[in-house]
Amino acid sequence: MKPLTLFKSLADDTRLKCVLLIKDQGELCVCELMEALDQGQPKVSRNLALLRNESLLQSAKQGQWVYYSLHQDLPPWVSQLLESTLKSAPETIATNLEKLEKMGDRPERLSLCCD
């Protein structure tokens, strides 16, 4: 991955927060991201598709739900940059993480948003 590709992909607030939330949580479904970002499914899915097309994210379908995680083949410098961003600027996703926490643990989140 070229740096220009990465920075263009993360230049949008929604895409940046999606990637940072996924980096922090390991894996999130579309419904969890909708809740955390307070955005509709079309907008979230469109941004996730762009990130997947740029090989930042990978997806796995489980039933009718799609779960996103960081792409397994990300160069180490990308992972380090994301980790550094999380540590240096936790306020970027603090409110979003609070919304996820209010959903409870993963099984509860799944039952609340993915039935």
Z-matrix of the N, CA and C atoms (Angstrom, degrees):
N
C 1 1.445
C 2 1.522 1 108.68
N 3 1.309 2 114.73 1 136.52
C 4 1.455 3 120.63 2 178.69
C 5 1.526 4 109.56 3 -88.88
N 6 1.331 5 117.10 4 145.43
C 7 1.461 6 119.75 5 179.64
C 8 1.534 7 113.06 6 -55.12
N 9 1.313 8 117.83 7 -39.92
C 10 1.466 9 120.14 8 -179.24
C 11 1.532 10 110.53 9 -60.59
N 12 1.310 11 117.17 10 -41.10
C 13 1.466 12 121.31 11 178.60
C 14 1.524 13 110.52 12 -61.83
N 15 1.313 14 116.08 13 -45.99
C 16 1.458 15 120.12 14 179.40
C 17 1.517 16 111.59 15 -60.62
N 18 1.315 17 116.24 16 -50.63
C 19 1.467 18 118.87 17 -175.12
C 20 1.522 19 112.40 18 -68.71
N 21 1.311 20 118.40 19 -32.91
C 22 1.462 21 120.36 20 174.12
C 23 1.528 22 110.24 21 -65.29
N 24 1.328 23 115.73 22 -41.22
C 25 1.462 24 120.25 23 -179.37
C 26 1.518 25 112.15 24 -64.79
N 27 1.320 26 117.14 25 -34.62
C 28 1.464 27 121.28 26 -177.10
C 29 1.521 28 113.84 27 -95.35
N 30 1.343 29 117.08 28 4.89
C 31 1.464 30 120.72 29 -178.00
C 32 1.529 31 112.52 30 -71.56
N 33 1.318 32 117.34 31 -17.59
C 34 1.459 33 121.97 32 178.31
C 35 1.530 34 109.17 33 -91.65
N 36 1.326 35 116.99 34 135.81
C 37 1.464 36 122.20 35 -177.20
C 38 1.527 37 112.09 36 -58.11
N 39 1.314 38 117.37 37 -43.70
C 40 1.465 39 120.78 38 -179.45
C 41 1.523 40 110.67 39 -63.29
N 42 1.316 41 117.75 40 -45.67
C 43 1.458 42 120.53 41 -178.93
C 44 1.527 43 111.04 42 -66.43
N 45 1.328 44 117.15 43 -41.67
C 46 1.460 45 120.16 44 178.10
C 47 1.527 46 110.54 45 -59.52
N 48 1.319 47 116.58 46 -47.78
C 49 1.460 48 119.94 47 -178.70
C 50 1.526 49 111.61 48 -66.28
N 51 1.318 50 117.97 49 -37.67
C 52 1.470 51 120.06 50 176.04
C 53 1.525 52 110.54 51 -58.23
N 54 1.317 53 116.53 52 -48.87
C 55 1.463 54 120.46 53 -177.92
C 56 1.523 55 111.09 54 -64.58
N 57 1.330 56 117.35 55 -43.59
C 58 1.463 57 119.86 56 -179.86
C 59 1.525 58 112.23 57 -67.05
N 60 1.329 59 116.91 58 -39.03
C 61 1.461 60 119.71 59 176.93
C 62 1.527 61 110.92 60 -64.25
N 63 1.311 62 116.59 61 -42.50
C 64 1.455 63 120.42 62 178.82
C 65 1.530 64 110.12 63 -66.79
N 66 1.321 65 117.33 64 -40.22
C 67 1.472 66 120.73 65 176.18
C 68 1.530 67 109.81 66 -58.88
N 69 1.309 68 116.47 67 -43.32
C 70 1.462 69 121.36 68 -178.12
C 71 1.535 70 112.06 69 -70.22
N 72 1.325 71 117.14 70 -41.53
C 73 1.457 72 121.53 71 -172.81
C 74 1.527 73 113.89 72 -94.61
N 75 1.320 74 117.19 73 -16.12
C 76 1.464 75 120.64 74 -179.26
C 77 1.512 76 113.45 75 92.18
N 78 1.314 77 116.62 76 -46.44
C 79 1.468 78 122.02 77 -179.16
C 80 1.517 79 107.88 78 -160.94
N 81 1.328 80 116.11 79 138.65
C 82 1.464 81 120.97 80 176.67
C 83 1.515 82 109.51 81 -142.11
N 84 1.325 83 115.44 82 147.87
C 85 1.461 84 119.39 83 175.22
C 86 1.528 85 108.39 84 -91.77
N 87 1.302 86 114.94 85 166.02
C 88 1.463 87 120.97 86 -178.85
C 89 1.522 88 110.50 87 -56.26
N 90 1.330 89 116.63 88 -42.34
C 91 1.466 90 119.23 89 -177.14
C 92 1.528 91 111.84 90 -64.74
N 93 1.322 92 117.37 91 -34.14
C 94 1.460 93 120.05 92 177.29
C 95 1.527 94 110.16 93 -67.58
N 96 1.315 95 116.27 94 -41.39
C 97 1.465 96 119.69 95 178.53
C 98 1.528 97 111.20 96 -67.05
N 99 1.324 98 116.77 97 -36.69
C 100 1.470 99 119.68 98 176.37
C 101 1.528 100 109.99 99 -59.62
N 102 1.320 101 115.77 100 -44.53
C 103 1.470 102 121.09 101 -179.99
C 104 1.525 103 110.99 102 -65.63
N 105 1.318 104 116.40 103 -47.57
C 106 1.468 105 120.84 104 -177.11
C 107 1.521 106 112.15 105 -64.25
N 108 1.329 107 116.40 106 -37.19
C 109 1.465 108 121.07 107 -175.61
C 110 1.526 109 112.88 108 -94.79
N 111 1.333 110 116.52 109 -9.68
C 112 1.464 111 122.04 110 -176.82
C 113 1.532 112 110.19 111 55.35
N 114 1.330 113 115.02 112 48.80
C 115 1.456 114 121.73 113 -179.84
C 116 1.521 115 109.24 114 -132.80
N 117 1.311 116 115.19 115 157.36
C 118 1.455 117 121.22 116 -179.21
C 119 1.514 118 113.22 117 -74.83
N 120 1.333 119 114.23 118 162.50
C 121 1.459 120 121.00 119 -177.67
C 122 1.527 121 113.26 120 -59.75
N 123 1.345 122 119.84 121 -43.01
C 124 1.472 123 117.85 122 -178.56
C 125 1.531 124 113.31 123 -60.14
N 126 1.324 125 116.44 124 -42.57
C 127 1.464 126 119.47 125 -178.82
C 128 1.527 127 111.11 126 -67.28
N 129 1.319 128 116.76 127 -45.84
C 130 1.462 129 120.43 128 -179.44
C 131 1.523 130 109.88 129 -62.89
N 132 1.320 131 117.12 130 -47.71
C 133 1.467 132 120.63 131 -178.54
C 134 1.523 133 112.36 132 -62.93
N 135 1.310 134 117.00 133 -38.75
C 136 1.474 135 120.98 134 178.47
C 137 1.526 136 110.34 135 -61.94
N 138 1.315 137 117.00 136 -44.36
C 139 1.465 138 120.75 137 179.75
C 140 1.526 139 111.83 138 -69.04
N 141 1.316 140 117.30 139 -37.64
C 142 1.461 141 120.31 140 177.15
C 143 1.527 142 110.77 141 -65.63
N 144 1.317 143 116.77 142 -38.39
C 145 1.471 144 120.15 143 178.25
C 146 1.525 145 110.71 144 -62.65
N 147 1.317 146 116.77 145 -40.71
C 148 1.462 147 120.06 146 178.26
C 149 1.528 148 110.01 147 -62.68
N 150 1.319 149 116.71 148 -44.34
C 151 1.469 150 120.46 149 179.86
C 152 1.520 151 111.95 150 -66.05
N 153 1.313 152 116.21 151 -34.81
C 154 1.466 153 120.21 152 176.89
C 155 1.535 154 109.95 153 -69.42
N 156 1.314 155 117.06 154 -41.44
C 157 1.468 156 121.06 155 179.20
C 158 1.523 157 112.19 156 -63.83
N 159 1.314 158 117.29 157 -27.12
C 160 1.466 159 121.60 158 178.49
C 161 1.527 160 111.45 159 -90.88
N 162 1.329 161 116.65 160 6.00
C 163 1.468 162 124.01 161 178.08
C 164 1.523 163 113.82 162 64.74
N 165 1.327 164 116.34 163 26.47
C 166 1.468 165 119.91 164 171.94
C 167 1.523 166 110.45 165 -84.22
N 168 1.324 167 115.97 166 -35.32
C 169 1.460 168 121.42 167 -179.05
C 170 1.515 169 110.11 168 -121.13
N 171 1.312 170 114.19 169 157.77
C 172 1.458 171 120.60 170 169.64
C 173 1.519 172 106.43 171 -126.86
N 174 1.310 173 116.39 172 157.21
C 175 1.452 174 120.14 173 -177.82
C 176 1.518 175 110.39 174 -126.18
N 177 1.318 176 114.62 175 154.39
C 178 1.465 177 122.03 176 176.54
C 179 1.522 178 107.10 177 -138.29
N 180 1.302 179 115.31 178 127.48
C 181 1.456 180 120.23 179 -179.46
C 182 1.527 181 109.27 180 -90.81
N 183 1.333 182 115.19 181 131.14
C 184 1.459 183 121.94 182 176.43
C 185 1.523 184 106.42 183 -128.93
N 186 1.308 185 115.77 184 104.32
C 187 1.462 186 119.33 185 -173.40
C 188 1.515 187 108.64 186 67.35
N 189 1.315 188 115.85 187 -128.65
C 190 1.468 189 118.95 188 178.50
C 191 1.527 190 112.69 189 -92.98
N 192 1.336 191 117.41 190 0.19
C 193 1.451 192 121.40 191 -175.27
C 194 1.517 193 111.49 192 -103.66
N 195 1.322 194 114.91 193 146.04
C 196 1.458 195 121.45 194 179.57
C 197 1.523 196 108.14 195 -113.17
N 198 1.328 197 115.51 196 127.33
C 199 1.463 198 122.10 197 179.24
C 200 1.522 199 109.23 198 -108.56
N 201 1.316 200 115.73 199 139.56
C 202 1.459 201 122.03 200 -177.66
C 203 1.517 202 110.63 201 -115.21
N 204 1.327 203 114.25 202 141.65
C 205 1.460 204 122.28 203 174.69
C 206 1.521 205 107.35 204 -141.17
N 207 1.329 206 116.16 205 167.25
C 208 1.460 207 119.00 206 175.95
C 209 1.520 208 108.81 207 -64.55
N 210 1.295 209 116.08 208 144.36
C 211 1.462 210 120.52 209 -179.10
C 212 1.526 211 109.57 210 -61.41
N 213 1.302 212 116.01 211 135.43
C 214 1.469 213 120.67 212 -176.44
C 215 1.517 214 113.33 213 -65.74
N 216 1.323 215 118.18 214 -19.89
C 217 1.463 216 121.36 215 -178.09
C 218 1.524 217 113.65 216 -104.01
N 219 1.341 218 116.88 217 22.72
C 220 1.464 219 118.68 218 177.11
C 221 1.525 220 110.00 219 -62.08
N 222 1.316 221 116.76 220 138.04
C 223 1.465 222 118.41 221 175.50
C 224 1.535 223 110.14 222 -61.93
N 225 1.320 224 117.46 223 148.44
C 226 1.474 225 120.17 224 -179.38
C 227 1.530 226 113.46 225 -54.83
N 228 1.323 227 117.66 226 -35.90
C 229 1.462 228 119.07 227 -178.42
C 230 1.525 229 111.68 228 -64.96
N 231 1.335 230 117.88 229 -30.49
C 232 1.469 231 120.66 230 178.10
C 233 1.525 232 109.47 231 -70.67
N 234 1.317 233 116.75 232 -46.18
C 235 1.470 234 120.47 233 177.62
C 236 1.521 235 111.59 234 -60.02
N 237 1.314 236 116.57 235 -41.55
C 238 1.466 237 121.00 236 178.82
C 239 1.528 238 110.95 237 -64.79
N 240 1.316 239 116.94 238 -40.43
C 241 1.464 240 121.08 239 179.14
C 242 1.529 241 110.75 240 -63.71
N 243 1.325 242 116.81 241 -44.03
C 244 1.459 243 120.57 242 179.28
C 245 1.523 244 111.22 243 -65.28
N 246 1.320 245 116.86 244 -42.65
C 247 1.468 246 121.04 245 178.09
C 248 1.525 247 110.78 246 -62.55
N 249 1.310 248 116.74 247 -43.83
C 250 1.460 249 121.48 248 178.55
C 251 1.527 250 111.34 249 -62.40
N 252 1.319 251 116.13 250 -39.77
C 253 1.469 252 120.67 251 178.77
C 254 1.519 253 110.41 252 -64.01
N 255 1.320 254 116.88 253 -44.13
C 256 1.469 255 120.14 254 178.08
C 257 1.524 256 112.06 255 -60.17
N 258 1.325 257 116.19 256 -42.70
C 259 1.468 258 120.50 257 -178.52
C 260 1.522 259 112.38 258 -72.67
N 261 1.317 260 116.90 259 -37.23
C 262 1.465 261 121.48 260 -174.72
C 263 1.519 262 113.70 261 -83.48
N 264 1.330 263 116.48 262 -26.97
C 265 1.463 264 119.77 263 -176.09
C 266 1.528 265 110.88 264 -137.91
N 267 1.339 266 117.24 265 60.76
C 268 1.469 267 119.52 266 -177.20
C 269 1.530 268 113.00 267 -62.49
N 270 1.314 269 116.19 268 -22.73
C 271 1.464 270 119.59 269 179.63
C 272 1.523 271 112.47 270 -64.39
N 273 1.324 272 117.46 271 -18.23
C 274 1.465 273 121.44 272 179.83
C 275 1.522 274 111.49 273 -57.37
N 276 1.340 275 116.84 274 -37.16
C 277 1.467 276 119.79 275 -178.23
C 278 1.530 277 112.88 276 -124.43
N 279 1.314 278 117.65 277 13.10
C 280 1.471 279 120.56 278 -176.13
C 281 1.530 280 112.24 279 -57.83
N 282 1.306 281 117.71 280 -47.72
C 283 1.463 282 121.53 281 179.70
C 284 1.526 283 110.63 282 -64.22
N 285 1.315 284 116.25 283 -38.80
C 286 1.467 285 120.72 284 179.88
C 287 1.527 286 110.99 285 -65.92
N 288 1.328 287 116.90 286 -40.06
C 289 1.463 288 120.94 287 177.18
C 290 1.525 289 111.42 288 -65.13
N 291 1.325 290 116.93 289 -36.32
C 292 1.466 291 120.55 290 177.01
C 293 1.522 292 110.38 291 -61.33
N 294 1.336 293 116.43 292 -41.10
C 295 1.461 294 120.02 293 178.50
C 296 1.523 295 110.97 294 -64.54
N 297 1.324 296 116.82 295 -38.40
C 298 1.468 297 119.88 296 176.24
C 299 1.520 298 111.22 297 -65.00
N 300 1.328 299 116.17 298 -42.08
C 301 1.464 300 120.55 299 -179.87
C 302 1.523 301 111.34 300 -60.91
N 303 1.314 302 117.33 301 -36.14
C 304 1.461 303 121.26 302 179.79
C 305 1.521 304 111.31 303 -67.07
N 306 1.326 305 116.54 304 -18.92
C 307 1.459 306 120.39 305 177.42
C 308 1.526 307 110.92 306 -77.26
N 309 1.323 308 118.98 307 -12.98
C 310 1.446 309 121.82 308 -179.79
C 311 1.515 310 111.87 309 90.33
N 312 1.336 311 114.89 310 -163.28
C 313 1.466 312 117.34 311 -179.83
C 314 1.530 313 109.94 312 -77.29
N 315 1.321 314 116.16 313 171.09
C 316 1.471 315 121.21 314 -172.75
C 317 1.528 316 113.44 315 -51.37
N 318 1.320 317 121.03 316 -50.34
C 319 1.479 318 118.26 317 -179.97
C 320 1.515 319 112.80 318 -58.59
N 321 1.334 320 117.18 319 -40.04
C 322 1.460 321 119.78 320 177.70
C 323 1.514 322 110.69 321 -65.62
N 324 1.325 323 116.61 322 -42.74
C 325 1.465 324 119.33 323 179.04
C 326 1.511 325 109.54 324 -59.10
N 327 1.322 326 116.90 325 -42.50
C 328 1.456 327 119.94 326 -179.83
C 329 1.521 328 111.05 327 -63.01
N 330 1.313 329 117.75 328 -41.21
C 331 1.456 330 118.87 329 -179.03
C 332 1.518 331 111.80 330 -72.76
N 333 1.330 332 117.41 331 -30.14
C 334 1.456 333 120.42 332 178.93
C 335 1.529 334 112.77 333 -73.49
N 336 1.315 335 116.84 334 -37.50
C 337 1.451 336 117.87 335 -171.03
C 338 1.515 337 113.97 336 -113.89
N 339 1.292 338 119.29 337 -12.46
C 340 1.459 339 119.87 338 -169.37
C 341 1.520 340 113.75 339 -124.19
N 342 1.304 341 119.48 340 22.90
C 343 1.478 342 120.86 341 178.47
C 344 1.513 343 110.53 342 -77.23
